[in-house]
């Protein structure tokens, strides 16, 4: 379980969000919404331990993340807005390097993961020779490899075609249906009549900052 209490962050003397509270349990899918500049990526970076510019508390399995950061980081898979790969390495080499950093990238073989993202035959091609969409697919191949319980994804559907979007959507749904957790930002509307998606809209949250309740709930379930 991931729990966030009274999370507040500001940038350039502007409060992005204040007193943000939510909990995430096994089987939960949480979508972070808001316009560009609303703080979506900032929130994800805070949750992943990549930013310390915040106040409030983050708990993993009911323990303060700051007291068990290595264990927490081992439990999560973060896919940022950028591909996050080394251009000089091949697709296979990038994923093998990532596996050494994250032992839980073990669900299937690298070849199987690359096949799933449509990169069959590109395993040995240096990533600088791949298109932006193909480089993004190398990064997203980690989703097929991952057995991490918590996925945090920043715009995972960027630079991939409609077929790829549907495949990744199905993979995310499968992950949570099998007891995983996922937090993501996306402008994509999930077509999931049987799947409850919890949402936080940072634009709506920003409108309440001038008179903040100390115990608000900004989660909306649909």
Legacy VTK file of the C-alpha trace (Angstrom):
# vtk DataFile Version 3.0
C-alpha trace
ASCII
DATASET POLYDATA
POINTS 222 float
0.000 0.000 0.000
1.164 3.516 -0.872
-0.157 6.381 1.262
0.371 10.108 0.754
-0.557 12.599 3.470
-0.619 16.392 3.323
1.693 16.504 0.293
2.475 20.084 -0.759
4.814 21.327 -3.475
5.596 24.692 -5.024
7.623 25.875 -7.984
8.825 29.418 -8.704
6.918 30.712 -5.661
3.698 29.144 -6.964
1.972 26.344 -5.068
1.288 23.447 -7.431
-0.744 21.390 -4.971
-1.327 21.492 -1.222
-2.506 19.009 1.415
-2.842 16.235 -1.151
-3.990 12.956 0.434
-4.571 9.553 -1.117
-3.935 5.848 -0.624
-3.245 3.233 -3.262
-3.931 -0.450 -2.680
-3.406 -3.647 -4.642
-5.562 -3.556 -7.770
-5.798 0.261 -7.909
-5.268 2.374 -11.023
-4.849 6.091 -10.342
-4.808 8.646 -13.165
-3.300 12.089 -12.516
-4.970 14.770 -14.640
-4.319 18.444 -15.269
-3.128 20.963 -17.825
0.527 21.341 -18.743
2.335 22.989 -15.854
-0.157 21.821 -13.237
2.447 19.659 -11.501
1.699 16.159 -12.805
5.314 15.235 -13.539
6.459 16.957 -10.352
4.089 14.777 -8.346
5.356 11.589 -9.978
8.985 12.598 -9.431
8.250 13.239 -5.755
6.617 9.823 -5.409
9.646 8.181 -7.041
12.149 9.909 -4.772
13.542 12.039 -7.599
12.564 15.356 -6.003
12.807 16.523 -2.409
11.016 19.842 -2.963
7.884 19.041 -0.987
6.404 18.819 2.455
4.194 16.040 3.752
4.671 12.312 4.149
4.821 9.302 1.833
4.348 5.819 3.289
4.992 2.419 1.727
3.476 -0.575 3.526
2.660 1.769 6.425
6.286 2.837 6.893
7.797 6.230 6.068
9.489 5.962 2.671
12.411 8.075 3.891
13.241 5.312 6.382
13.214 2.516 3.786
13.975 4.188 0.457
16.042 1.311 -1.056
13.236 -1.187 -0.404
10.636 1.177 -1.838
12.659 1.868 -4.982
13.097 -1.857 -5.554
9.313 -2.239 -5.475
8.513 0.381 -8.122
8.991 0.752 -11.842
9.176 4.352 -13.077
8.836 5.161 -16.768
9.353 8.879 -17.327
8.151 11.147 -20.095
11.484 10.715 -21.906
12.725 7.363 -23.156
15.558 7.208 -20.624
17.825 4.992 -22.708
21.458 5.192 -23.761
21.657 6.050 -27.468
24.958 4.256 -28.063
23.595 0.937 -26.774
21.339 -1.416 -28.684
17.786 -2.104 -27.576
18.861 -5.414 -26.059
21.872 -3.867 -24.308
19.727 -1.116 -22.794
17.280 -3.614 -21.343
20.044 -5.903 -20.075
21.641 -2.921 -18.324
18.273 -2.027 -16.785
17.837 -5.620 -15.599
21.090 -5.403 -13.678
19.794 -2.319 -11.885
16.335 -3.778 -11.269
16.202 -7.531 -10.545
12.391 -7.492 -10.813
12.652 -6.971 -14.589
12.401 -10.726 -14.894
8.897 -11.609 -16.022
9.972 -12.714 -19.494
13.046 -12.687 -21.729
14.323 -9.509 -23.352
13.611 -10.978 -26.777
9.987 -11.632 -25.809
9.604 -8.103 -24.427
11.000 -6.503 -27.587
8.722 -8.675 -29.703
5.744 -7.460 -27.669
6.541 -3.823 -28.464
7.068 -4.482 -32.170
10.870 -4.369 -32.224
11.500 -7.861 -33.559
14.621 -7.649 -35.732
15.822 -4.423 -34.070
17.489 -6.056 -31.057
21.023 -5.273 -32.232
20.364 -1.810 -33.679
21.952 1.093 -31.742
19.196 3.219 -30.292
20.501 6.391 -31.966
19.485 4.757 -35.270
15.908 4.178 -34.096
13.025 6.608 -34.510
11.620 8.483 -31.512
8.692 6.075 -31.420
10.969 3.045 -31.521
13.129 4.473 -28.742
9.982 4.943 -26.682
9.102 1.299 -27.295
12.474 0.197 -25.958
11.645 2.005 -22.738
8.119 0.584 -22.610
9.446 -2.948 -23.078
10.205 -2.765 -19.360
6.471 -3.057 -18.685
6.489 -6.560 -20.152
9.594 -7.471 -18.157
8.388 -5.964 -14.897
7.148 -7.849 -11.851
7.290 -4.702 -9.686
4.122 -4.260 -7.623
3.971 -0.469 -8.219
4.157 1.170 -11.647
4.517 4.955 -11.941
4.177 6.046 -15.565
4.481 9.547 -17.027
2.585 9.787 -20.339
3.241 6.141 -21.296
1.289 6.421 -24.561
3.405 9.235 -26.044
4.897 8.606 -29.520
3.256 5.217 -30.074
0.542 4.328 -32.574
-3.080 3.451 -31.846
-2.417 -0.287 -31.845
0.455 0.217 -29.412
-1.736 2.358 -27.152
-4.385 -0.370 -26.957
-1.744 -2.997 -26.191
-0.175 -0.944 -23.403
-3.594 -0.089 -22.000
-4.420 -3.810 -21.845
-1.077 -4.518 -20.158
-1.685 -1.876 -17.476
-5.167 -3.247 -16.813
-3.769 -6.785 -16.562
-1.154 -5.564 -14.072
-3.728 -4.085 -11.703
-6.153 -6.967 -12.150
-3.384 -9.287 -10.986
-2.948 -7.247 -7.803
-0.483 -4.614 -8.958
-0.819 -0.846 -8.538
-0.382 1.872 -11.146
-0.199 5.670 -11.058
-0.012 7.372 -14.432
-0.432 10.647 -16.242
-2.071 10.543 -19.639
-4.444 12.476 -21.875
-5.729 9.133 -23.121
-9.252 8.098 -22.086
-9.364 4.488 -20.949
-12.259 2.532 -22.417
-12.670 0.273 -19.418
-16.307 -0.317 -18.476
-15.355 -2.988 -15.941
-12.351 -1.182 -14.500
-12.680 1.514 -11.880
-10.173 4.297 -12.457
-9.486 6.671 -9.599
-8.544 10.189 -10.621
-6.864 13.251 -9.168
-7.315 16.481 -11.110
-4.555 18.920 -10.156
-6.366 21.797 -11.886
-9.324 21.373 -9.548
-6.974 21.040 -6.614
-5.228 24.318 -7.490
-8.542 26.176 -7.254
-8.929 25.193 -3.591
-5.486 26.280 -2.407
-6.571 29.737 -1.209
-8.746 28.099 1.459
-7.252 24.700 2.056
-9.064 22.186 4.236
-6.621 20.294 6.454
-8.254 16.938 5.689
-9.440 17.120 2.075
-10.083 14.244 -0.278
-9.261 14.950 -3.892
-9.902 11.477 -5.223
-12.767 10.920 -7.606
-13.814 7.415 -8.640
-15.630 6.742 -11.890
LINES 1 223
222 0 1 2 3 4 5 6 7 8 9 10 11 12 13 14 15 16 17 18 19 20 21 22 23 24 25 26 27 28 29 30 31 32 33 34 35 36 37 38 39 40 41 42 43 44 45 46 47 48 49 50 51 52 53 54 55 56 57 58 59 60 61 62 63 64 65 66 67 68 69 70 71 72 73 74 75 76 77 78 79 80 81 82 83 84 85 86 87 88 89 90 91 92 93 94 95 96 97 98 99 100 101 102 103 104 105 106 107 108 109 110 111 112 113 114 115 116 117 118 119 120 121 122 123 124 125 126 127 128 129 130 131 132 133 134 135 136 137 138 139 140 141 142 143 144 145 146 147 148 149 150 151 152 153 154 155 156 157 158 159 160 161 162 163 164 165 166 167 168 169 170 171 172 173 174 175 176 177 178 179 180 181 182 183 184 185 186 187 188 189 190 191 192 193 194 195 196 197 198 199 200 201 202 203 204 205 206 207 208 209 210 211 212 213 214 215 216 217 218 219 220 221
